[in-house]
Amino acid sequence: MDQPTVGILHPGGMGAAVAACAATNAAAVLWCETGRSTASVERAAQFGLTPVATMAELLDRSDIVISLCPPAAAEDLARDVARHRFAGVYVEANAINPERVQRIAGLFESNATVVDGGVVGSPPVRGKTPTLYLSGPVGATVRIEALFAGTAVRTAVLGTEVGKASALKLSYAAFQKTSRVLVALAVGMAREHGVDQELIEVASKRTDSYLSEPQYVAKTAARAWRWGPELEEAADTLAAAGLPPEMLRAAASTLARWHEVKDGSELTLADALDRLAQP
């Protein structure tokens, strides 16, 4: 199989690292630098991505396009790509609910082939090996498996139904991210009453509990701007299934208290708890 040219849309921390893995089996991995931040330019250069001046050039040259962006932007970005009449494989790898993925697939039904994707795990750097779950037409998922063969991004195909990969991603995120929010609330409540060290000592006897990792609260705060929208997507998925979404919406609301904190911020546990206590 010929090596494809790949376009990565909005290469953030996860997207740029995933794209760098794709470069192993691609002729080139392109990204559009117009309108992007200095941090994005530096990140793309660090991962060896090839800049192009316009989105039109990226789409004209790419055989496969991977969309990894904030959930709220996923459909607008897909519409932009569909309007260009992109005719390759479009990997919708954002943390959005299955209904939205199916709407996106509908935008491309006469041109591109849509593969539903969900990344579970940390970005593929420093020995991390996330799994990219895939669902969609067989020929297209085979191409994506080949793209990441032998790289730090593992792939797993869940079937041909678009929406399955996103459902798995959000199901996992619902537990993992809400659990981290509960840790922050538990430690914050204990600190308010001067028993936070005692709580941590109790939790240390249960090493299988997230509560035994209070230092992760600061990391949770730094990721809240991304995690909150994911939990809103998961809440919508629960509601669509007739399940109560209130717990996940409350967790998203809690994460919103850290909305000004971004990835890379140097926070201590105390800093994160102080911010959490300020509505």
PyMOL commands that set and color helices and strands:
alter all, ss='L'
color gray80, all
select helices_A, chain A and resi 13-25+38-46+55-61+71-83+98-107+138-148+164-192+196-203+210-212+216-240+246-258+269-276
alter helices_A, ss='H'
color red, helices_A
select strands_A, chain A and resi 5-9+28-32+50-52+64-67+89-92+113-120+131-135+154-157
alter strands_A, ss='S'
color yellow, strands_A
deselect
rebuild
show_as cartoon
